[in-house]
Amino acid sequence: MGKPILFSTEMVRAILEGRKTQTRRVVKPQPEGQLMYCYAGSDHRDHNKWLYGGKRYTPPCHGDDILWVRETWAMVSGGLYEYKADGTEIDHLGNIIKWKPSIHMPRSAARLFLKVKAVRVERLQEITEEDADAEGFGGNCPYDAFPEHKGSPGWYDGSISIPECFGELWDSIYSKRGYGWEVNPWVWVIEFEKVAAND
């Protein structure tokens, strides 16, 4: 059922806590100009696609799709699954858990399912305060985005905006891939809600 989508441990926690209802993914390849959405037209292959210069851009998912979340995981004795986002480091038998990367997580291990509510395309820096909040920040910048502040309780003093904080986190993931905040790449904005496995 559905398509897989990868999330970091911190973002899985944000989903579990109900703080994250959006994600942004880079449009590949990057268009050179404004993408236009085609609802209908003479060429049915263009319907419900984003277009630029005669090229079709298909989003990674569509409204009402069900996505299953790939997260850092482990299979422990007894065929049980553990998830790093839960904060556990020792399994039920007292053994240290050996985590596996999210990319290797099989569908059978999935515990989180997301129903896509909407997909749109925009430039990364068009993110609003509300959108950054829906990305899971909730008024707090993660320490990983600003390591010089790590360990300082309540260090976030509002001196930077939540979108700027999001940009710092974005850079920690995408800058080395050529899609940093300053590049302002086109991104798919995926809005979702958490659902039960059988929805």
RODO-2510 file (C-alpha; in nm, 4 decimals, decimal comma):
residues 199
     n   res          X          Y          Z
     1     m     0,0000     0,0000     0,0000
     2     g     0,1311     0,3435    -0,0914
     3     k     0,4730     0,4872    -0,1632
     4     p     0,7681     0,5178     0,0749
     5     i     0,8948     0,8519     0,2033
     6     l     1,2101     0,9019     0,4136
     7     f     1,2281     1,1192     0,7234
     8     s     1,5070     1,1887     0,9710
     9     t     1,4641     1,0796     1,3313
    10     e     1,3877     1,4363     1,4442
    11     m     1,1203     1,4780     1,1786
    12     v     0,9627     1,1413     1,2687
    13     r     0,9374     1,2675     1,6271
    14     a     0,7688     1,5829     1,4992
    15     i     0,5161     1,3717     1,3050
    16     l     0,4486     1,1507     1,6077
    17     e     0,3926     1,4601     1,8231
    18     g     0,1572     1,6121     1,5645
    19     r     0,3901     1,9072     1,4938
    20     k     0,4797     1,8171     1,1351
    21     t     0,2184     1,8217     0,8581
    22     q     0,4337     1,9416     0,5656
    23     t     0,7539     1,8381     0,3959
    24     r     0,9533     1,9898     0,1117
    25     r     1,1371     1,7865    -0,1508
    26     v     1,3615     1,9187    -0,4292
    27     v     1,2155     1,9236    -0,7824
    28     k     1,4525     1,7286    -1,0072
    29     p     1,5753     1,8353    -1,2492
    30     q     1,5388     2,2009    -1,1558
    31     p     1,3368     2,4018    -1,4106
    32     e     1,4947     2,7198    -1,5441
    33     g     1,1750     2,9224    -1,5077
    34     q     0,8229     2,9320    -1,3629
    35     l     0,6406     2,5993    -1,3571
    36     m     0,2798     2,6113    -1,4759
    37     y     0,0120     2,3630    -1,3697
    38     c    -0,1910     2,2005    -1,6480
    39     y    -0,5433     2,0923    -1,5531
    40     a    -0,6513     2,0007    -1,9067
    41     g    -0,5460     2,0444    -2,2655
    42     s    -0,5197     1,8823    -2,6044
    43     d    -0,2392     1,6506    -2,4900
    44     h    -0,3774     1,4260    -2,2153
    45     r    -0,0207     1,3445    -2,1057
    46     d     0,0003     1,7023    -1,9738
    47     h    -0,3103     1,6766    -1,7543
    48     n    -0,2376     1,7231    -1,3835
    49     k     0,1311     1,7891    -1,4487
    50     w     0,3605     2,0852    -1,3898
    51     l     0,5122     2,2122    -1,7144
    52     y     0,8053     2,4274    -1,8204
    53     g     0,9468     2,4620    -2,1701
    54     g     0,7609     2,1572    -2,2986
    55     k     0,8966     1,9375    -2,0181
    56     r     0,6628     1,7597    -1,7759
    57     y     0,7341     1,7586    -1,4031
    58     t     0,5487     1,4926    -1,2075
    59     p     0,5200     1,5398    -0,8305
    60     p     0,6410     1,2539    -0,6089
    61     c     0,2834     1,1999    -0,4889
    62     h    -0,0693     1,3328    -0,5344
    63     g    -0,3647     1,4249    -0,3149
    64     d    -0,5161     1,1220    -0,1358
    65     d    -0,2025     0,9086    -0,1877
    66     i    -0,0960     0,7110     0,1177
    67     l     0,2749     0,7293     0,2038
    68     w     0,4503     0,4941     0,4426
    69     v     0,7320     0,6461     0,6429
    70     r     1,0814     0,5031     0,6271
    71     e     1,2659     0,5815     0,9498
    72     t     1,5747     0,4574     1,1356
    73     w     1,4762     0,1169     1,2693
    74     a     1,5932    -0,2223     1,3946
    75     m     1,4549    -0,5717     1,4141
    76     v     1,5186    -0,7109     1,7601
    77     s     1,4770    -1,0608     1,9003
    78     g     1,1346    -1,2101     1,8615
    79     g     1,0835    -1,0373     1,5271
    80     l     0,9849    -0,7126     1,6975
    81     y     1,0680    -0,3710     1,5575
    82     e     1,2216    -0,0777     1,7416
    83     y     1,2394     0,2801     1,6124
    84     k     1,5127     0,5293     1,6941
    85     a     1,2601     0,8146     1,7133
    86     d     1,1194     0,6535     2,0285
    87     g     1,4459     0,7255     2,2108
    88     t     1,5135     0,3630     2,3022
    89     e     1,8710     0,2342     2,2878
    90     i     1,8203    -0,0995     2,4668
    91     d     1,5782    -0,3690     2,3474
    92     h     1,3338    -0,5637     2,5661
    93     l     1,6051    -0,8218     2,6476
    94     g     1,8623    -0,5622     2,7539
    95     n     2,0670    -0,5719     2,4327
    96     i     2,2058    -0,2577     2,2681
    97     i     2,0045    -0,1895     1,9544
    98     k     2,1932    -0,1883     1,6232
    99     w     2,0097     0,0689     1,4124
   100     k     1,9554     0,0334     1,0383
   101     p     1,9258     0,3329     0,8037
   102     s     1,5783     0,4404     0,7000
   103     i     1,6546     0,3712     0,3328
   104     h     1,6697    -0,0023     0,4158
   105     m     1,3399    -0,0140     0,6035
   106     p     1,0951    -0,2621     0,4470
   107     r     0,7257    -0,1826     0,4135
   108     s     0,6477    -0,4558     0,6696
   109     a     0,8314    -0,2568     0,9396
   110     a     0,6383     0,0665     0,8771
   111     r     0,4317     0,2056     1,1624
   112     l     0,3586     0,5549     1,0285
   113     f     0,1280     0,6268     0,7364
   114     l     0,0525     0,9670     0,5886
   115     k    -0,2371     1,0705     0,3675
   116     v    -0,1416     1,3414     0,1195
   117     k    -0,3809     1,6359     0,1419
   118     a    -0,2215     1,8594    -0,1219
   119     v     0,0899     1,9023    -0,3336
   120     r     0,2134     2,2314    -0,4734
   121     v     0,5372     2,3678    -0,6139
   122     e     0,7165     2,6839    -0,5042
   123     r     1,0580     2,8352    -0,4477
   124     l     1,2134     2,7284    -0,1192
   125     q     1,2383     3,0819     0,0187
   126     e     0,8633     3,1341    -0,0301
   127     i     0,8101     2,9364     0,2912
   128     t     0,5947     3,1310     0,5375
   129     e     0,6088     3,1367     0,9166
   130     e     0,2993     2,9114     0,9205
   131     d     0,4565     2,6695     0,6720
   132     a     0,7803     2,6529     0,8718
   133     d     0,5678     2,5783     1,1774
   134     a     0,3921     2,2999     0,9804
   135     e     0,7386     2,1650     0,8954
   136     g     0,7657     2,0786     1,2639
   137     f     0,9561     2,3674     1,4185
   138     g     0,6830     2,4993     1,6465
   139     g     0,8778     2,8090     1,7470
   140     n     1,1972     2,6200     1,8287
   141     c     1,5032     2,5764     1,6140
   142     p     1,6564     2,2294     1,6442
   143     y     1,9986     2,2334     1,8080
   144     d     2,1475     2,0522     1,5094
   145     a     2,0809     2,3615     1,2961
   146     f     2,2844     2,5794     1,5328
   147     p     2,5412     2,3545     1,7044
   148     e     2,7067     2,6495     1,8802
   149     h     2,3929     2,6736     2,0961
   150     k     2,3616     2,3031     2,1719
   151     g     2,2979     2,2423     2,5383
   152     s     2,1658     2,5924     2,6051
   153     p     1,8116     2,5450     2,7357
   154     g     1,5673     2,7900     2,5831
   155     w     1,8354     2,9512     2,3695
   156     y     1,5936     3,0409     2,0898
   157     d     1,5244     3,4084     2,1496
   158     g     1,3466     3,5019     1,8268
   159     s     1,6519     3,6795     1,6865
   160     i     1,6053     3,4863     1,3635
   161     s     1,2768     3,3952     1,2000
   162     i     1,1444     3,0415     1,1964
   163     p     1,1793     3,0331     0,8136
   164     e     1,5471     3,1328     0,8551
   165     c     1,5878     2,8553     1,1084
   166     f     1,4275     2,6171     0,8593
   167     g     1,6800     2,7433     0,6033
   168     e     1,9683     2,6525     0,8344
   169     l     1,8349     2,3003     0,8767
   170     w     1,7708     2,2758     0,5017
   171     d     2,1326     2,3739     0,4333
   172     s     2,2604     2,1046     0,6692
   173     i     2,0937     1,8484     0,4407
   174     y     2,0869     1,9964     0,0902
   175     s     2,3638     2,2561     0,0589
   176     k     2,6314     1,9975    -0,0196
   177     r     2,4020     1,8588    -0,2923
   178     g     2,3774     2,1978    -0,4633
   179     y     2,0243     2,2832    -0,3433
   180     g     2,1016     2,5149    -0,0501
   181     w     1,8818     2,7938     0,0867
   182     e     2,0663     3,0654    -0,1104
   183     v     2,0152     2,8728    -0,4368
   184     n     1,6398     2,8971    -0,3666
   185     p     1,5494     2,5774    -0,5547
   186     w     1,2047     2,4786    -0,6711
   187     v     1,0529     2,2363    -0,4210
   188     w     0,7478     2,0148    -0,3963
   189     v     0,5464     2,1109    -0,0892
   190     i     0,3620     1,8048     0,0388
   191     e     0,0883     1,8572     0,2975
   192     f    -0,0201     1,5459     0,4851
   193     e    -0,2011     1,4037     0,7839
   194     k    -0,1187     1,0960     0,9886
   195     v    -0,3606     0,8062     0,9313
   196     a    -0,4049     0,4478     1,0479
   197     a    -0,2429     0,1716     0,8428
   198     n    -0,5749     0,0506     0,7008
   199     d    -0,7174     0,3929     0,5990
***
